[in-house]
């Protein structure tokens, strides 16, 4: 087996930065009790000014007078962690969570996504697009990949023998060992994993207990790593909060794009779609403003979800300033990708029909898209009606023209050639609109395909009722 570890060294900070527009402003996450506030994480601008993790907040403020502060929220960090696990689930059915890391079994995935260098580049492109800094390593065991990712970004170890050689020079302090062993071993002169592997296991077990010995076996692959496999939940909920108030809908576009993008990532991971979701705009006081986003068919394309949500949001009046936005999706039907022609001749930047349809509904209203539906009346003038909603499925395709004239008119021109018919339609006696006609499919002298009728038993005095495409 081969396990890839995606280490997320700045998970909490990246989660905050990705919900804010790009800026060079120094920003830090703060944590700790009110009496001893410390810097939990700092962005690049703050680090360049001398701020660092673990620094007292008072010292940071003395060093840099102006910087943005955000309270570190462990619950939010855990939500970002689960989101990335849902993203990784699209690439592997075996996904696990370690501290600030996601591990996935990739030996079978390589058959689908190509050799490891190509697969690794694919993972990195996705993570860059999502806005999370990362380190990636590959190893035969998940714990070994976890350790290697913290030491050598991009390292790939394929065999057990190579794994031993790669682990041996790693410093004990960076081997993710139990805290008591990591502190005691250097004092005993054991400073690398290679030295630790050479020690008798019985002595290590007497000195440090069975946890350290089991961990060494998991590192080397002599014992399986106990790990609960991640499974995406059946509902999606994501929230973004900001420190200032937003009074105009236009300013909500950036957080909306992030939320719908995260929803698309989650849906791709579980190989599903969404047909309806809710946007909740939270205010300082009063109930939230709810915006329902519904689509005619299940989808999961990030651009489509964003366009649908934006169109409805732009038509929403804000009763108060907005301080947070929540996206909730509970209806997650199966997703069936639209069929595409192998020799598709559409322009490269053409908008797919489904996406265009949803954009029009979002911007022009729910009834802006009409579909032709069949009625039970056999008279051509009344055989179909326009109604909003999804196009009918599973109906029999009737031999009717694409273009039905509003009222029949005499067919002029050279003699016609009968292609099909007659089809007699005799109905309407119950409402005074009785009719009795013989319909034919004919080809005109100009080569057009027409739908015509005449009196029963007669041919020649044609009345044109429609054109076939």
C-alpha positions as semicolon CSV with decimal commas, in nm:
position;residue;x (nm);y (nm);z (nm)
1;X;0,000;0,000;0,000
2;X;0,102;0,362;-0,052
3;X;-0,013;0,644;0,169
4;X;0,004;1,015;0,090
5;X;0,011;1,262;0,375
6;X;-0,099;1,621;0,322
7;X;0,040;1,823;0,611
8;X;-0,133;2,157;0,677
9;X;0,111;2,365;0,884
10;X;-0,099;2,685;0,872
11;X;-0,449;2,536;0,876
12;X;-0,613;2,784;1,116
13;X;-0,447;3,088;0,958
14;X;-0,524;2,976;0,603
15;X;-0,886;2,924;0,701
16;X;-0,903;3,288;0,812
17;X;-0,710;3,429;0,516
18;X;-0,919;3,251;0,252
19;X;-1,236;3,425;0,371
20;X;-1,077;3,769;0,339
21;X;-0,987;3,951;0,016
22;X;-0,611;3,938;-0,059
23;X;-0,424;4,212;0,131
24;X;-0,075;4,287;0,263
25;X;-0,206;4,394;0,603
26;X;-0,031;4,221;0,898
27;X;-0,269;3,975;1,064
28;X;-0,233;3,743;1,363
29;X;-0,446;3,482;1,533
30;X;-0,450;3,522;1,911
31;X;-0,531;3,266;2,178
32;X;-0,483;3,202;2,548
33;X;-0,642;3,343;2,864
34;X;-0,722;3,714;2,889
35;X;-0,426;3,777;3,121
36;X;-0,170;3,607;2,894
37;X;-0,270;3,648;2,532
38;X;-0,025;3,502;2,281
39;X;0,018;3,496;1,905
40;X;-0,118;3,166;1,777
41;X;-0,022;3,229;1,413
42;X;0,095;3,522;1,199
43;X;0,073;3,590;0,827
44;X;0,373;3,674;0,608
45;X;0,352;4,050;0,665
46;X;0,337;4,007;1,042
47;X;0,627;3,760;1,043
48;X;0,833;4,001;0,835
49;X;0,779;4,261;1,110
50;X;0,914;4,021;1,376
51;X;0,595;3,861;1,509
52;X;0,602;3,486;1,565
53;X;0,399;3,198;1,706
54;X;0,402;3,181;2,086
55;X;0,496;3,548;2,127
56;X;0,311;3,740;2,395
57;X;0,053;3,975;2,251
58;X;0,187;4,268;2,453
59;X;0,534;4,214;2,307
60;X;0,389;4,188;1,956
61;X;0,201;4,516;2,003
62;X;0,516;4,684;2,127
63;X;0,700;4,563;1,819
64;X;0,426;4,647;1,567
65;X;0,166;4,909;1,652
66;X;-0,093;4,829;1,384
67;X;-0,205;4,481;1,283
68;X;-0,534;4,295;1,251
69;X;-0,622;4,042;1,520
70;X;-0,859;3,745;1,490
71;X;-0,949;3,513;1,774
72;X;-0,835;3,156;1,710
73;X;-1,137;2,927;1,694
74;X;-1,050;2,555;1,733
75;X;-1,400;2,460;1,618
76;X;-1,358;2,648;1,293
77;X;-1,016;2,494;1,242
78;X;-1,174;2,150;1,281
79;X;-1,433;2,241;1,016
80;X;-1,160;2,334;0,768
81;X;-0,989;2,004;0,852
82;X;-1,305;1,809;0,769
83;X;-1,358;2,006;0,451
84;X;-1,014;1,902;0,328
85;X;-1,090;1,543;0,424
86;X;-1,406;1,563;0,211
87;X;-1,195;1,702;-0,073
88;X;-0,943;1,416;-0,038
89;X;-1,230;1,165;-0,045
90;X;-1,274;1,235;-0,417
91;X;-0,928;1,084;-0,475
92;X;-0,940;0,785;-0,241
93;X;-1,191;0,576;-0,049
94;X;-0,950;0,546;0,247
95;X;-0,901;0,885;0,413
96;X;-0,788;0,951;0,770
97;X;-0,731;1,256;0,987
98;X;-0,412;1,322;1,183
99;X;-0,332;1,641;1,373
100;X;-0,311;1,917;1,109
101;X;-0,289;1,654;0,835
102;X;-0,496;1,437;0,602
103;X;-0,372;1,095;0,489
104;X;-0,512;0,895;0,198
105;X;-0,436;0,555;0,052
106;X;-0,337;0,609;-0,312
107;X;-0,208;0,278;-0,449
108;X;-0,538;0,212;-0,632
109;X;-0,590;0,578;-0,716
110;X;-0,270;0,583;-0,921
111;X;-0,439;0,358;-1,177
112;X;-0,698;0,630;-1,231
113;X;-0,502;0,954;-1,189
114;X;-0,167;0,847;-1,330
115;X;0,180;0,801;-1,176
116;X;0,263;0,965;-0,845
117;X;0,439;1,279;-0,983
118;X;0,131;1,363;-1,189
119;X;-0,104;1,276;-0,901
120;X;0,102;1,487;-0,658
121;X;0,088;1,786;-0,894
122;X;-0,289;1,743;-0,916
123;X;-0,321;1,749;-0,537
124;X;-0,101;2,057;-0,508
125;X;-0,297;2,245;-0,774
126;X;-0,622;2,176;-0,592
127;X;-0,482;2,284;-0,255
128;X;-0,340;2,602;-0,404
129;X;-0,678;2,682;-0,556
130;X;-0,846;2,619;-0,220
131;X;-0,598;2,850;-0,047
132;X;-0,423;2,607;0,192
133;X;-0,047;2,584;0,230
134;X;0,072;2,227;0,248
135;X;0,352;1,973;0,251
136;X;0,311;1,632;0,085
137;X;0,496;1,303;0,128
138;X;0,439;0,945;0,014
139;X;0,527;0,631;0,214
140;X;0,415;0,269;0,260
141;X;0,251;0,353;0,597
142;X;0,031;0,646;0,695
143;X;0,234;0,735;1,005
144;X;0,562;0,728;0,812
145;X;0,412;0,959;0,549
146;X;0,299;1,187;0,833
147;X;0,653;1,204;0,973
148;X;0,821;1,247;0,634
149;X;0,585;1,529;0,532
150;X;0,705;1,731;0,830
151;X;1,071;1,680;0,736
152;X;1,095;1,652;0,354
153;X;0,825;1,816;0,147
154;X;0,771;1,621;-0,175
155;X;0,953;1,305;-0,060
156;X;0,822;0,976;-0,205
157;X;0,923;0,640;-0,058
158;X;0,789;0,330;-0,233
159;X;0,944;0,025;-0,059
160;X;0,990;-0,087;0,305
161;X;1,370;-0,095;0,270
162;X;1,380;0,257;0,135
163;X;1,145;0,362;0,415
164;X;1,394;0,247;0,683
165;X;1,671;0,444;0,515
166;X;1,453;0,754;0,488
167;X;1,341;0,739;0,852
168;X;1,679;0,662;1,010
169;X;1,835;1,013;0,998
170;X;1,522;1,192;1,123
171;X;1,571;1,372;1,453
172;X;1,376;1,236;1,750
173;X;1,222;1,579;1,808
174;X;1,060;1,567;1,463
175;X;0,949;1,203;1,465
176;X;0,609;1,268;1,629
177;X;0,679;1,032;1,919
178;X;0,495;1,039;2,253
179;X;0,591;1,350;2,451
180;X;0,764;1,168;2,738
181;X;0,979;0,960;2,502
182;X;1,066;1,263;2,285
183;X;1,200;1,441;2,595
184;X;1,378;1,147;2,757
185;X;1,548;0,984;2,457
186;X;1,788;1,272;2,369
187;X;1,908;1,274;2,731
188;X;1,994;0,904;2,686
189;X;2,200;0,982;2,373
190;X;1,931;0,864;2,128
191;X;1,888;1,147;1,881
192;X;1,771;0,983;1,558
193;X;1,511;0,727;1,460
194;X;1,784;0,499;1,327
195;X;1,938;0,477;1,673
196;X;1,594;0,417;1,822
197;X;1,515;0,136;1,579
198;X;1,843;-0,038;1,681
199;X;1,747;-0,055;2,051
200;X;1,596;-0,376;2,197
201;X;1,218;-0,355;2,198
202;X;1,188;-0,527;2,536
203;X;1,396;-0,257;2,704
204;X;1,200;0,020;2,534
205;X;0,875;-0,134;2,648
206;X;0,993;-0,157;3,011
207;X;1,116;0,203;3,003
208;X;0,842;0,376;2,803
209;X;0,554;0,130;2,785
210;X;0,392;-0,033;2,483
211;X;0,285;0,291;2,311
212;X;0,633;0,378;2,185
213;X;0,703;0,023;2,063
214;X;0,369;0,008;1,879
215;X;0,440;0,345;1,720
216;X;0,778;0,225;1,590
217;X;0,611;-0,082;1,442
218;X;0,356;0,139;1,267
219;X;0,631;0,361;1,131
220;X;0,816;0,066;0,982
221;X;0,501;-0,108;0,860
222;X;0,532;-0,407;1,093
223;X;0,195;-0,327;1,247
224;X;-0,114;-0,164;1,087
225;X;-0,200;0,187;1,195
226;X;-0,535;0,205;1,378
227;X;-0,725;0,478;1,201
228;X;-1,090;0,563;1,163
229;X;-1,178;0,610;0,798
230;X;-1,340;0,942;0,719
231;X;-1,683;0,944;0,557
232;X;-1,842;1,267;0,431
233;X;-2,159;1,368;0,621
234;X;-2,499;1,367;0,453
235;X;-2,543;1,744;0,490
236;X;-2,319;2,041;0,426
237;X;-2,297;2,347;0,648
238;X;-2,034;2,620;0,629
239;X;-2,025;2,964;0,788
240;X;-1,814;3,274;0,730
241;X;-1,801;3,561;0,978
242;X;-1,621;3,894;0,952
243;X;-1,530;4,165;1,199
244;X;-1,703;4,448;1,009
245;X;-2,058;4,498;0,888
246;X;-2,154;4,463;0,522
247;X;-2,438;4,686;0,409
248;X;-2,445;4,618;0,034
249;X;-2,513;4,292;-0,148
250;X;-2,219;4,352;-0,385
251;X;-1,974;4,314;-0,095
252;X;-2,110;3,964;-0,026
253;X;-1,989;3,829;-0,360
254;X;-1,642;3,731;-0,233
255;X;-1,760;3,524;0,069
256;X;-2,037;3,375;-0,146
257;X;-1,782;3,255;-0,401
258;X;-1,582;3,088;-0,125
259;X;-1,885;2,917;0,028
260;X;-2,019;2,784;-0,302
261;X;-1,667;2,673;-0,394
262;X;-1,643;2,479;-0,067
263;X;-1,982;2,324;-0,137
264;X;-1,860;2,213;-0,480
265;X;-1,549;2,059;-0,322
266;X;-1,763;1,868;-0,072
267;X;-2,001;1,744;-0,344
268;X;-1,716;1,627;-0,566
269;X;-1,570;1,436;-0,272
270;X;-1,892;1,244;-0,205
271;X;-1,970;1,214;-0,580
272;X;-2,308;1,380;-0,535
273;X;-2,499;1,689;-0,635
274;X;-2,723;1,953;-0,482
275;X;-3,058;2,078;-0,607
276;X;-3,150;2,316;-0,328
277;X;-2,956;2,502;-0,057
278;X;-3,010;2,794;0,178
279;X;-2,811;3,110;0,239
280;X;-2,858;3,263;0,583
281;X;-2,743;3,624;0,621
282;X;-2,689;3,694;0,991
283;X;-2,735;4,038;1,147
284;X;-2,644;4,200;1,478
285;X;-3,003;4,168;1,591
286;X;-3,313;3,997;1,470
287;X;-3,360;3,677;1,271
288;X;-3,132;3,602;0,976
289;X;-3,235;3,678;0,621
290;X;-3,285;3,352;0,433
291;X;-3,228;3,317;0,060
292;X;-3,336;2,990;-0,099
293;X;-3,144;2,871;-0,403
294;X;-3,311;2,600;-0,608
295;X;-3,213;2,446;-0,940
296;X;-3,405;2,246;-1,196
297;X;-3,159;1,956;-1,176
298;X;-2,887;1,847;-0,936
299;X;-2,548;2,006;-1,005
300;X;-2,209;2,049;-0,843
301;X;-2,012;2,281;-1,070
302;X;-1,867;2,565;-0,862
303;X;-1,939;2,829;-1,128
304;X;-2,298;2,710;-1,166
305;X;-2,364;2,711;-0,789
306;X;-2,211;3,057;-0,757
307;X;-2,409;3,201;-1,050
308;X;-2,739;3,064;-0,918
309;X;-2,675;3,192;-0,564
310;X;-2,547;3,530;-0,682
311;X;-2,848;3,588;-0,907
312;X;-3,088;3,533;-0,619
313;X;-2,875;3,725;-0,371
314;X;-2,860;4,032;-0,596
315;X;-3,241;4,050;-0,594
316;X;-3,252;4,032;-0,213
317;X;-3,305;4,350;-0,010
318;X;-3,099;4,364;0,310
319;X;-3,303;4,478;0,613
320;X;-2,984;4,522;0,817
321;X;-2,610;4,505;0,779
322;X;-2,471;4,152;0,749
323;X;-2,205;4,019;0,990
324;X;-2,194;3,652;0,883
325;X;-2,314;3,422;0,609
326;X;-2,407;3,055;0,642
327;X;-2,464;2,807;0,360
328;X;-2,671;2,498;0,443
329;X;-2,738;2,214;0,198
330;X;-2,956;1,927;0,318
331;X;-3,106;1,802;-0,009
332;X;-2,823;1,616;-0,181
333;X;-2,965;1,394;-0,457
334;X;-2,745;1,179;-0,680
335;X;-2,558;1,364;-0,952
336;X;-2,574;1,246;-1,313
337;X;-2,324;1,425;-1,540
338;X;-2,464;1,562;-1,862
339;X;-2,377;1,367;-2,175
340;X;-2,136;1,530;-2,417
341;X;-2,079;1,467;-2,785
342;X;-1,738;1,320;-2,863
343;X;-1,713;1,557;-3,158
344;X;-1,858;1,862;-2,984
345;X;-1,844;2,156;-3,224
346;X;-1,939;2,428;-2,976
347;X;-1,692;2,714;-2,920
348;X;-1,441;2,655;-2,641
349;X;-1,595;2,922;-2,415
350;X;-1,959;2,841;-2,485
351;X;-2,179;2,821;-2,174
352;X;-2,338;2,477;-2,125
353;X;-2,715;2,473;-2,167
354;X;-2,781;2,372;-1,805
355;X;-2,565;2,655;-1,675
356;X;-2,729;2,909;-1,906
357;X;-3,072;2,791;-1,799
358;X;-2,989;2,829;-1,430
359;X;-2,833;3,172;-1,485
360;X;-3,148;3,294;-1,655
361;X;-3,369;3,160;-1,377
362;X;-3,149;3,319;-1,111
363;X;-3,139;3,661;-1,279
364;X;-3,484;3,685;-1,439
365;X;-3,698;3,487;-1,195
366;X;-3,833;3,139;-1,142
367;X;-4,084;3,162;-1,429
368;X;-3,837;3,294;-1,686
369;X;-3,774;2,948;-1,831
370;X;-4,073;2,778;-1,993
371;X;-4,089;2,419;-2,112
372;X;-4,335;2,276;-2,360
373;X;-4,554;2,009;-2,203
374;X;-4,792;1,770;-2,371
375;X;-5,163;1,790;-2,296
376;X;-5,432;1,525;-2,339
377;X;-5,609;1,724;-2,611
378;X;-5,532;1,572;-2,957
379;X;-5,599;1,899;-3,143
380;X;-5,263;2,040;-3,259
381;X;-5,351;2,391;-3,139
382;X;-5,408;2,261;-2,787
383;X;-5,178;1,959;-2,777
384;X;-4,901;2,138;-2,586
385;X;-4,868;2,413;-2,334
386;X;-4,585;2,617;-2,184
387;X;-4,514;2,581;-1,813
388;X;-4,222;2,665;-1,583
389;X;-4,007;2,391;-1,437
390;X;-3,795;2,100;-1,548
391;X;-3,835;1,957;-1,892
392;X;-4,052;1,644;-1,898
393;X;-3,876;1,313;-1,910
394;X;-3,988;0,968;-2,010
395;X;-4,256;1,096;-2,254
396;X;-4,317;0,953;-2,598
397;X;-4,184;1,174;-2,879
398;X;-4,482;1,248;-3,106
399;X;-4,452;1,319;-3,483
400;X;-4,526;1,687;-3,447
401;X;-4,348;1,983;-3,610
402;X;-4,096;2,195;-3,425
403;X;-4,266;2,516;-3,542
404;X;-4,645;2,513;-3,514
405;X;-4,814;2,808;-3,683
406;X;-5,053;3,014;-3,474
407;X;-5,329;2,945;-3,727
408;X;-5,330;2,727;-4,040
409;X;-5,280;2,896;-4,377
410;X;-5,293;2,776;-4,739
411;X;-4,977;2,612;-4,868
412;X;-4,850;2,795;-5,176
413;X;-4,590;2,691;-5,429
414;X;-4,502;2,398;-5,656
415;X;-4,652;2,051;-5,605
416;X;-4,550;1,865;-5,288
417;X;-4,424;1,514;-5,223
418;X;-4,604;1,319;-4,949
419;X;-4,357;1,165;-4,702
420;X;-4,597;1,026;-4,441
421;X;-4,967;1,015;-4,366
422;X;-5,248;1,044;-4,348
423;X;-5,310;1,080;-3,975
424;X;-5,673;1,157;-3,905
425;X;-5,756;1,387;-3,615
426;X;-6,123;1,412;-3,529
427;X;-6,210;1,570;-3,196
428;X;-6,337;1,877;-3,012
429;X;-6,706;1,800;-3,039
430;X;-6,759;1,856;-2,667
431;X;-6,664;2,225;-2,662
432;X;-6,787;2,350;-2,999
433;X;-6,441;2,335;-3,158
434;X;-6,502;2,012;-3,346
435;X;-6,264;1,931;-3,630
436;X;-6,200;1,648;-3,875
437;X;-5,874;1,657;-4,070
438;X;-5,622;1,429;-4,242
439;X;-5,262;1,534;-4,162
440;X;-4,960;1,460;-4,384
441;X;-4,584;1,516;-4,367
442;X;-4,484;1,657;-4,708
443;X;-4,179;1,800;-4,880
444;X;-4,237;2,124;-5,066
445;X;-4,090;2,224;-5,399
446;X;-3,825;2,429;-5,210
447;X;-3,719;2,118;-5,015
448;X;-3,884;2,217;-4,686
449;X;-4,049;1,958;-4,462
450;X;-4,402;2,072;-4,374
451;X;-4,699;1,947;-4,173
452;X;-5,020;1,996;-4,372
453;X;-5,381;1,881;-4,364
454;X;-5,680;1,863;-4,589
455;X;-6,040;1,749;-4,571
456;X;-6,084;1,376;-4,510
457;X;-6,045;1,172;-4,827
458;X;-5,917;1,466;-5,031
459;X;-5,568;1,568;-5,138
460;X;-5,441;1,883;-5,298
461;X;-5,600;2,178;-5,119
462;X;-5,332;2,174;-4,853
463;X;-5,347;2,385;-4,537
464;X;-5,007;2,447;-4,377
465;X;-5,002;2,396;-4,000
466;X;-4,628;2,368;-3,914
467;X;-4,268;2,323;-4,021
468;X;-4,028;2,047;-3,924
469;X;-3,670;2,145;-3,839
